[in-house]
Amino acid sequence: MPKPKPALTAEQPRPSELFTVRLWREQLNDHYEWRGKVQHVTSGETRYFRDWQGLVARMQEMLNASESKDVNL
């Protein structure tokens, strides 16, 4: 049976993840579109996106992957 995790207190750091986000504009025929890259700093995993919904989806995928790795430890 796994041990329960201790409760967090104000003095203890909260579990967190660190990401970098890079944005740039690309010209497509007669208009520009924003593009981006999100990188999980700890693992180096990188995903690309074309809109804000894509950014949120990619970050959620990486967080889910990170959580599943933690469970397997």
N, C-alpha and C positions, 0 to 999 in steps of 0.2 A: 504494500500500500504506500503511495507517495506521501511524503511529508507535506503538511500544509505550509503555504508560504507565509512568512511573518507579515503582520500588518505594517503598512507604511506610516511613518511618523513625519512630522515637519522637518526633522533633522536628517532623515534618510533621503537620498536622491530617488526621484521617481524614474521608473523604467522609461527610456526614451529612444527614439531613432533619429538619425541625422541624415538629411537629404540636401543635395545641391540642385538648383534648378537653373538652367541656362535657356534664355529666350533669344530668338533672332527672327528677322523678317526675310522672307524669300519672295522674289518677284516671279509671278506666274502670269505670263502674257501681259495683260493690261492692268493687273492689280497685284497687291502684295498680300501675303498671308504670314501670320505668326507661326513659328514652329518652336519646338522646345525639346529639351533633354532633361530627364530627372535621373540622378544617380544616388544610390544608397551608399553613404560614405564608408560604412564599416565593411560591407561585402564587395563594393565596387560594381554591383549590378547596375546596369544602365538601361533605360527605356526611353523611347522617343514618343512625342505626342504632337497633335496638330490643333488641339483646342483644350479649354479648361476641363471639360469632362474627361478628356483623354488623360490629362495630368492626374486627376483624382483617381481614375481607374488604375493607372500604372502604379501610383503610390500604394493603393490598396492591395494590388497584386504582390508588391514587394513586402508589404507589412504581413500579409497572410503567409508568404513564404518564410519570413523571419520567424513568425509565431510557430509554424510547424517545425522549424529546426530547433527552437527552444524546447518544444514538447519532447523531442527525440533525444534530448541530452540526458 
